[in-house]
């Protein structure tokens, strides 16, 4: 933590966990090699590593902690291998140059604000096992134009798509409420609302273009 001169890290051996705040504020860290033995990335593990450009999450990792890569403003490429089941709250929030991230089908939980204020571009596919789109998940992803969501989604949180570039959306059957500012500031011109919806918040579509 706070090792300002650190530029490269290669972790060898049988390390299974990188703990909370381990490399937080290592602002000149450009590259990190993680071992195949790794299973857990702790909360804030690489938060504010502003020079980090890319990262590969090894196949053995099952969880990425809260704010693990928050404020990694140079991060452009993330590769997540096959066994991750949970991505923590704000894990990639404010990674303002992160244009693409592909999630494996093993993911079943994505925390609130995980991708807020990233540069995600074009289409994003949510894995089929995810049942909840958390609060502010894609908020301020202005280059995001399409989100493919599975039929099993039962909840879409407030601010989930606020200030995104999406132009159309199909709300899956089973959603009961369209929450506060869910589609605020989008470019929606088409939306399909199923019969399961019983409540639409007054600000759900505030300042949009439907």
Secondary structure, 3 states (H helix, E strand, C coil): CCCCCCCEEECCCCCCEECCCCCCCCCCCCEEECCCCCCEECCCCCCCCCCCCEEEECCCCCEECCCCCCCCCCCCEEEECCCCCEECCCCCCCCCCCCEEECCCCCCEECCCCCCCCCCCEEEECCCCCCEECCCCCCCCCCEEEEECCCCCCEECCCCCCCCCCCEEECCCCCCEECCCCCCCCCCCEEECCCCCCEECCCCCCCCCC
